[in-house]
Amino acid sequence: MSLAEIWFGLFIVIVAGYLILDGFDLGVGILHLVVARTDEDRRTMLASIGPVWDGNAVWLVLTGGVLFAVFPLVYAALFSGFYMAFMLVLVCLIFRAIAIEFRSKEPGSRWRTGWDLAFAGASTGLALLLGTAFGNIVQGVPLDSAGNIEMSFVDLLNPFALLFGVTTVVMFALHGSLYLLLKTEGVLHERIRALVPRIIVLFVALIALVAGVLFLDDRQIIHKFTHDIWPLVFPIAAMVALYGVWRMVRDGRDGDGRDLRAFVSSALMIGLLLIAGGIGLYPTLLISTTDAAYSLTTANAASDNNTLVVCLIVALIGMPFVLLYTSGAYYIFRGKAHVESGGY
């Protein structure tokens, strides 16, 4: 196994870390105007992610950094071809951060409602943009021999990519609702619990539709699943984990430990789905619909071996600190979220 192939696996793990960690606080934002009825409800939801959301976003920076250092040709193609989409991602990140910090600075209802709209809109928009980008990567892009993606922003918003984006929004909403079950109590908690099964049904319908489109169109990513049995273990295991989420939420009660197991199962599902996608793509990182020879793979898109070695050493030294910080933050701020004077 080459260093480039090792980094392909590590990159999938890092992306999974971002989707799992930042996914739930994006989900909280997506649900912000859906389940909250009062100002106290909304402050409680913000307080649930307040101590951890910015740390979760570090994984997005880490993802971009690894792509830049390890697979620079993929980085260049994506950030030039998806330029407008990434600019919108930055706008969403900025407005989301400002909304979280500014909302409770003034007591006026108009002020707070405005920032509530900004928080929910930016969270939903960010999830949709990320999902749409993944959708385009899954189906392939018009990549030429020079590594340029020849498509406009409107072309990025094609039906399949938008379907993938909507599926991502619903997936994050589910993940966020399970996190909120851990952090809320009382009427808000029961309202969220009643909503979870509906989100699961919608997510299953959407993921089945995505899979159906991929199979009917005979996309490259599904070839390994139709020609071999072992890759099917991962999507099947993901659906088993999702079934576990449904059972634990249906039978669980606040404080009995099942809500935590449901959240862990949701994280496992997201990780397994991403691994399945990685298996389908491997060894390709960016599929060219112009000519298969132009596709970027672990063989032709990776940095030289010296760079890969240095990056691996840095990762082995740095990743434990990232994991230590992340686990420490969640341990310190464990338990239910409460609204405090002067807080969120």
C-alpha positions as CSV (number, residue, x, y, z in Angstrom):
1,M,0.0,0.0,0.0
2,S,1.4,3.4,-1.0
3,L,1.5,6.5,1.1
4,A,-1.0,8.1,-1.2
5,E,-3.5,5.3,-0.6
6,I,-2.9,5.6,3.2
7,W,-3.7,9.3,2.9
8,F,-6.8,8.5,0.9
9,G,-8.1,6.5,3.9
10,L,-7.0,9.1,6.4
11,F,-8.7,11.8,4.4
12,I,-12.0,9.9,4.5
13,V,-11.7,9.6,8.2
14,I,-11.0,13.3,8.6
15,V,-14.0,14.2,6.4
16,A,-16.1,11.8,8.5
17,G,-14.9,13.5,11.7
18,Y,-16.1,16.9,10.3
19,L,-19.5,15.6,9.1
20,I,-20.1,13.9,12.5
21,L,-19.0,16.8,14.7
22,D,-20.1,19.8,12.8
23,G,-23.0,17.9,11.4
24,F,-24.9,17.9,14.6
25,D,-24.5,21.6,15.3
26,L,-25.5,22.4,11.7
27,G,-28.5,20.2,12.5
28,V,-29.3,22.2,15.5
29,G,-29.4,25.3,13.3
30,I,-31.6,23.6,10.7
31,L,-34.1,22.8,13.5
32,H,-33.8,26.1,15.2
33,L,-37.0,27.6,13.9
34,V,-38.7,24.2,13.6
35,V,-38.8,22.9,17.1
36,A,-38.2,26.1,19.2
37,R,-41.4,27.9,20.2
38,T,-40.1,30.4,22.7
39,D,-37.1,32.6,23.2
40,E,-36.0,30.3,26.1
41,D,-36.2,27.3,23.7
42,R,-34.0,29.0,21.2
43,R,-31.5,30.1,23.8
44,T,-31.4,26.6,25.1
45,M,-30.6,25.2,21.6
46,L,-27.8,27.8,21.2
47,A,-26.5,27.0,24.6
48,S,-26.3,23.3,23.7
49,I,-23.8,23.9,21.0
50,G,-22.2,27.2,22.3
51,P,-19.1,25.6,23.9
52,V,-18.3,23.2,21.0
53,W,-19.4,24.6,17.7
54,D,-16.3,26.6,16.9
55,G,-14.1,23.6,17.8
56,N,-16.1,21.4,15.5
57,A,-15.4,23.8,12.6
58,V,-11.7,23.1,13.1
59,W,-12.3,19.8,11.3
60,L,-13.3,21.7,8.2
61,V,-10.1,23.7,8.2
62,L,-8.2,20.4,8.8
63,T,-10.0,18.8,5.8
64,G,-9.0,21.7,3.5
65,G,-5.5,21.7,4.8
66,V,-5.0,18.0,4.1
67,L,-6.5,18.4,0.7
68,F,-4.1,21.3,-0.1
69,A,-1.0,19.5,1.2
70,V,-1.6,15.9,0.2
71,F,-3.8,16.1,-3.0
72,P,-3.0,19.6,-4.3
73,L,-4.4,18.9,-7.8
74,V,-7.8,18.0,-6.4
75,Y,-7.7,21.1,-4.2
76,A,-6.9,23.3,-7.2
77,A,-9.6,21.8,-9.3
78,L,-12.3,22.0,-6.7
79,F,-11.5,25.4,-5.4
80,S,-11.4,26.9,-8.9
81,G,-14.3,25.0,-10.3
82,F,-16.5,25.4,-7.2
83,Y,-15.3,28.9,-6.6
84,M,-18.7,30.6,-6.2
85,A,-20.1,27.7,-4.1
86,F,-17.1,28.0,-1.7
87,M,-17.6,31.8,-1.5
88,L,-21.2,31.1,-0.4
89,V,-19.9,28.5,2.1
90,L,-17.8,31.3,3.6
91,V,-20.8,33.6,3.7
92,C,-22.8,31.0,5.5
93,L,-20.0,30.3,8.0
94,I,-19.6,34.0,8.8
95,F,-23.3,34.7,9.2
96,R,-23.7,31.6,11.3
97,A,-21.0,32.5,13.7
98,I,-22.2,36.1,14.0
99,A,-25.7,35.0,14.6
100,I,-24.7,32.7,17.5
101,E,-22.6,35.4,19.2
102,F,-24.8,38.5,18.5
103,R,-28.4,37.1,19.0
104,S,-28.5,37.6,22.8
105,K,-26.7,40.9,22.9
106,E,-30.0,42.8,22.7
107,P,-33.4,41.9,24.2
108,G,-35.6,43.2,21.3
109,S,-37.7,40.6,19.6
110,R,-37.0,41.9,16.1
111,W,-33.2,41.8,16.8
112,R,-33.4,38.2,18.0
113,T,-35.8,37.1,15.3
114,G,-33.5,38.5,12.7
115,W,-30.5,36.6,14.0
116,D,-32.6,33.4,14.5
117,L,-33.4,33.6,10.7
118,A,-29.8,34.2,9.9
119,F,-28.7,31.2,12.1
120,A,-31.2,28.8,10.6
121,G,-30.7,30.1,7.1
122,A,-26.9,29.9,7.2
123,S,-27.0,26.5,8.8
124,T,-29.4,25.1,6.2
125,G,-27.6,26.8,3.4
126,L,-24.2,25.5,4.5
127,A,-25.5,21.9,4.7
128,L,-27.2,22.3,1.3
129,L,-24.0,23.6,-0.3
130,L,-21.8,20.9,1.2
131,G,-24.2,18.2,0.1
132,T,-24.5,19.7,-3.4
133,A,-20.7,19.7,-3.7
134,F,-20.6,16.1,-2.6
135,G,-23.3,15.2,-5.1
136,N,-21.3,16.7,-7.9
137,I,-18.2,14.8,-6.8
138,V,-20.2,11.5,-6.6
139,Q,-21.6,11.8,-10.1
140,G,-18.5,13.3,-11.6
141,V,-17.6,16.7,-13.1
142,P,-16.4,17.9,-16.5
143,L,-12.7,17.9,-15.7
144,D,-10.4,18.6,-18.7
145,S,-6.8,17.5,-19.3
146,A,-5.4,20.5,-17.5
147,G,-7.4,19.8,-14.4
148,N,-9.9,22.5,-14.9
149,I,-13.6,22.0,-14.1
150,E,-15.6,23.5,-17.0
151,M,-19.0,24.3,-15.4
152,S,-20.8,27.3,-14.0
153,F,-22.4,27.8,-10.6
154,V,-25.8,27.1,-12.2
155,D,-24.4,23.8,-13.6
156,L,-23.4,22.8,-10.1
157,L,-27.1,23.0,-9.1
158,N,-28.2,20.1,-11.2
159,P,-31.1,17.9,-10.1
160,F,-29.0,15.0,-8.7
161,A,-26.6,17.4,-6.8
162,L,-29.6,19.2,-5.3
163,L,-31.2,15.9,-4.3
164,F,-27.9,15.0,-2.6
165,G,-27.9,18.4,-0.9
166,V,-31.4,18.0,0.4
167,T,-30.5,14.5,1.7
168,T,-27.5,16.0,3.5
169,V,-29.7,18.7,5.1
170,V,-32.1,16.0,6.4
171,M,-29.2,13.8,7.6
172,F,-27.8,16.7,9.6
173,A,-31.3,17.5,11.0
174,L,-31.6,14.0,12.2
175,H,-28.1,14.0,13.8
176,G,-28.8,17.4,15.4
177,S,-32.1,16.3,16.8
178,L,-30.4,13.3,18.5
179,Y,-27.8,15.7,20.0
180,L,-30.6,17.9,21.3
181,L,-32.2,14.9,23.0
182,L,-29.0,14.7,25.1
183,K,-28.9,18.4,25.9
184,T,-32.6,19.4,26.4
185,E,-35.4,18.4,28.9
186,G,-39.0,19.1,29.5
187,V,-41.5,20.1,26.8
188,L,-38.7,21.0,24.3
189,H,-37.2,17.5,24.7
190,E,-40.5,15.7,24.1
191,R,-41.2,17.8,21.1
192,I,-37.9,16.9,19.6
193,R,-38.4,13.2,20.4
194,A,-41.7,13.2,18.6
195,L,-40.1,14.7,15.5
196,V,-37.2,12.3,15.2
197,P,-39.2,9.3,13.7
198,R,-40.5,11.6,11.0
199,I,-37.0,12.8,10.1
200,I,-35.9,9.2,9.9
201,V,-38.7,8.3,7.5
202,L,-37.8,11.3,5.3
203,F,-34.1,10.4,5.3
204,V,-34.7,6.8,4.4
205,A,-36.9,7.9,1.5
206,L,-34.3,10.3,0.2
207,I,-31.3,8.0,0.6
208,A,-33.2,5.3,-1.3
209,L,-33.9,7.8,-4.0
210,V,-30.2,8.8,-4.2
211,A,-29.2,5.1,-4.4
212,G,-31.9,4.4,-7.0
213,V,-30.7,7.3,-9.3
214,L,-27.0,6.1,-9.0
215,F,-27.9,2.5,-9.9
216,L,-30.3,3.5,-12.8
217,D,-27.7,5.9,-14.2
218,D,-24.9,3.3,-13.7
219,R,-22.6,5.8,-12.1
220,Q,-19.0,4.8,-11.5
221,I,-19.3,5.0,-7.8
222,I,-21.7,2.0,-7.6
223,H,-19.7,-0.3,-9.8
224,K,-17.8,-2.0,-6.9
225,F,-21.2,-2.6,-5.1
226,T,-22.6,-4.4,-8.2
227,H,-19.5,-6.5,-9.0
228,D,-18.5,-7.6,-5.5
229,I,-20.3,-8.4,-2.2
230,W,-18.0,-7.2,0.5
231,P,-18.4,-3.4,-0.1
232,L,-22.2,-3.8,0.6
233,V,-21.3,-4.5,4.2
234,F,-20.8,-0.8,4.9
235,P,-24.1,0.7,3.5
236,I,-26.0,-2.3,5.0
237,A,-24.3,-1.6,8.4
238,A,-25.2,2.0,8.1
239,M,-28.9,1.2,7.7
240,V,-28.7,-1.2,10.6
241,A,-27.3,1.7,12.7
242,L,-30.2,3.9,11.5
243,Y,-32.7,1.2,12.5
244,G,-31.0,1.2,15.9
245,V,-31.5,4.9,16.2
246,W,-35.2,4.5,15.5
247,R,-35.6,1.7,18.1
248,M,-33.7,3.6,20.8
249,V,-35.5,6.8,20.3
250,R,-38.9,5.0,20.2
251,D,-38.3,3.0,23.4
252,G,-36.0,5.4,25.2
253,R,-36.7,7.9,28.0
254,D,-34.7,11.0,29.0
255,G,-31.8,9.9,31.1
256,D,-31.9,6.1,30.5
257,G,-28.8,6.1,28.3
258,R,-30.6,5.2,25.0
259,D,-30.5,8.8,23.7
260,L,-26.7,8.7,23.9
261,R,-26.6,5.3,22.2
262,A,-28.9,6.7,19.5
263,F,-26.6,9.7,18.9
264,V,-23.5,7.4,18.7
265,S,-25.4,5.1,16.2
266,S,-26.2,8.2,14.1
267,A,-22.5,9.1,14.1
268,L,-21.6,5.5,13.1
269,M,-24.2,5.7,10.3
270,I,-22.7,8.9,8.9
271,G,-19.2,7.4,9.1
272,L,-20.2,4.1,7.4
273,L,-22.0,6.0,4.6
274,L,-18.9,8.1,3.9
275,I,-16.7,5.0,4.0
276,A,-19.0,3.3,1.5
277,G,-18.7,6.4,-0.7
278,G,-14.9,6.3,-0.4
279,I,-14.9,2.6,-1.4
280,G,-17.0,3.4,-4.4
281,L,-14.7,6.2,-5.5
282,Y,-11.3,4.5,-4.7
283,P,-8.8,5.1,-6.2
284,T,-10.4,8.1,-7.8
285,L,-10.7,11.4,-6.0
286,L,-12.4,13.4,-8.7
287,I,-14.2,11.7,-11.6
288,S,-14.0,13.3,-15.0
289,T,-17.1,13.0,-17.1
290,T,-15.2,14.5,-20.1
291,D,-12.8,11.6,-20.3
292,A,-12.0,8.9,-17.8
293,A,-8.3,9.5,-18.5
294,Y,-8.6,13.0,-17.0
295,S,-9.9,11.7,-13.6
296,L,-7.7,12.6,-10.6
297,T,-6.6,9.6,-8.6
298,T,-4.3,8.7,-5.7
299,A,-1.7,7.9,-8.4
300,N,-1.7,11.1,-10.4
301,A,-3.0,13.8,-7.9
302,A,-0.9,13.2,-4.8
303,S,2.1,15.2,-3.7
304,D,5.6,13.6,-3.9
305,N,6.5,11.0,-1.3
306,N,8.7,13.3,0.8
307,T,5.7,15.6,1.3
308,L,3.4,12.7,2.1
309,V,5.9,11.5,4.7
310,V,6.2,14.9,6.4
311,C,2.4,15.3,6.4
312,L,2.0,11.9,8.0
313,I,4.5,12.7,10.7
314,V,2.7,16.0,11.4
315,A,-0.7,14.2,11.5
316,L,0.6,11.6,13.9
317,I,1.9,14.3,16.2
318,G,-1.0,16.7,15.8
319,M,-4.1,14.6,15.6
320,P,-3.9,13.3,19.3
321,F,-4.0,17.0,20.4
322,V,-7.0,17.7,18.3
323,L,-8.8,14.6,19.6
324,L,-7.7,15.5,23.2
325,Y,-9.1,19.0,22.8
326,T,-12.3,17.7,21.3
327,S,-13.0,15.0,23.9
328,G,-12.0,17.4,26.7
329,A,-14.5,20.0,25.6
330,Y,-17.3,17.5,25.4
331,Y,-16.5,16.1,28.8
332,I,-16.3,19.5,30.5
333,F,-19.6,20.7,29.0
334,R,-21.5,17.4,29.3
335,G,-25.0,17.3,30.7
336,K,-28.1,19.3,29.9
337,A,-27.9,22.8,28.4
338,H,-29.3,25.6,30.6
339,V,-30.1,29.2,29.9
340,E,-28.2,31.6,32.1
341,S,-28.3,35.3,32.5
342,G,-25.9,37.0,30.1
343,G,-25.5,33.7,28.1
344,Y,-26.8,32.7,24.7
